[in-house]
Amino acid sequence: MSAVRTETFVGAAVVAVAAGFLLYGAQFSNVGGDTGGYGLTASFRSIEGISVGTDVRLAGVKIGTVTDVDLDPATFRATTTFNVANGIELPDDSAVVISSEGLLGGNFVEILPGGSPFNFEAGDEIEDTQGSVSLISLLLKFVSGSGES
């Protein structure tokens, strides 16, 4: 009977550790958490490297998350929807840029705040956008020398 108790104890410990990892992973990735905040949309020529769950940052601080990415068949532009945390009011002349964390880093959505006294409301569209820049195409232009002199 001692072997059965030992196996039961070890099995219970393994299940408890696995449950702990699942809870930690869900908490770390904010799965099932309350997103809060308010939604904004923006349309880009290219959103290379951006997908649902990508960070939205202001001054390097995460203030939201991309919640939807879709293609507008009329304009052939990528429309993104993202949440901005409650308490962060963005001026209505702010710009949205897709930025890179570096040569080997991923992309994120960066908000460049404007100076308007009026703020975006939930559901508004940010019209001043700049899509992602392909580092490969920039390197190819540099190597081939096809840039302006």
Solvent accessible surface area in square Angstrom, and as a share of the most:
residue,aa,sasa,rsa
1,M,182,0.81
2,S,84,0.54
3,A,69,0.54
4,V,90,0.51
5,R,176,0.64
6,T,77,0.45
7,E,123,0.55
8,T,90,0.52
9,F,146,0.61
10,V,79,0.45
11,G,32,0.31
12,A,59,0.45
13,A,43,0.33
14,V,95,0.54
15,V,105,0.60
16,A,65,0.51
17,V,89,0.51
18,A,50,0.39
19,A,46,0.36
20,G,37,0.36
21,F,143,0.59
22,L,136,0.67
23,L,131,0.65
24,Y,139,0.53
25,G,33,0.32
26,A,41,0.31
27,Q,147,0.65
28,F,165,0.69
29,S,68,0.44
30,N,94,0.48
31,V,106,0.61
32,G,83,0.80
33,G,34,0.32
34,D,134,0.70
35,T,97,0.56
36,G,30,0.29
37,G,26,0.25
38,Y,37,0.14
39,G,21,0.20
40,L,0,0.00
41,T,33,0.19
42,A,0,0.00
43,S,21,0.14
44,F,1,0.00
45,R,172,0.63
46,S,27,0.18
47,I,25,0.12
48,E,103,0.46
49,G,56,0.54
50,I,14,0.07
51,S,67,0.43
52,V,97,0.55
53,G,46,0.44
54,T,19,0.11
55,D,38,0.20
56,V,0,0.00
57,R,51,0.19
58,L,36,0.18
59,A,94,0.73
60,G,60,0.58
61,V,95,0.55
62,K,112,0.47
63,I,14,0.07
64,G,11,0.10
65,T,42,0.24
66,V,1,0.00
67,T,56,0.32
68,D,71,0.37
69,V,50,0.29
70,D,90,0.46
71,L,107,0.53
72,D,49,0.25
73,P,106,0.66
74,A,87,0.67
75,T,76,0.44
76,F,157,0.65
77,R,85,0.31
78,A,14,0.11
79,T,44,0.25
80,T,1,0.00
81,T,41,0.24
82,F,0,0.00
83,N,29,0.15
84,V,1,0.00
85,A,40,0.31
86,N,109,0.56
87,G,79,0.76
88,I,47,0.24
89,E,123,0.55
90,L,1,0.01
91,P,21,0.13
92,D,64,0.33
93,D,76,0.39
94,S,3,0.02
95,A,17,0.13
96,V,0,0.00
97,V,23,0.13
98,I,10,0.05
99,S,22,0.14
100,S,52,0.34
101,E,93,0.42
102,G,34,0.33
103,L,141,0.70
104,L,180,0.89
105,G,35,0.34
106,G,43,0.42
107,N,40,0.20
108,F,23,0.10
109,V,1,0.00
110,E,44,0.20
111,I,1,0.01
112,L,79,0.39
113,P,78,0.49
114,G,29,0.28
115,G,73,0.70
116,S,24,0.15
117,P,118,0.74
118,F,141,0.59
119,N,56,0.29
120,F,22,0.09
121,E,118,0.53
122,A,72,0.56
123,G,58,0.56
124,D,51,0.27
125,E,89,0.40
126,I,0,0.00
127,E,149,0.67
128,D,84,0.44
129,T,32,0.19
130,Q,101,0.45
131,G,12,0.12
132,S,9,0.06
133,V,81,0.47
134,S,36,0.23
135,L,66,0.33
136,I,121,0.61
137,S,48,0.31
138,L,87,0.43
139,L,96,0.48
140,L,114,0.57
141,K,117,0.50
142,F,168,0.70
143,V,118,0.68
144,S,83,0.54
145,G,58,0.55
146,S,81,0.52
147,G,49,0.47
148,E,182,0.82
149,S,164,1.06
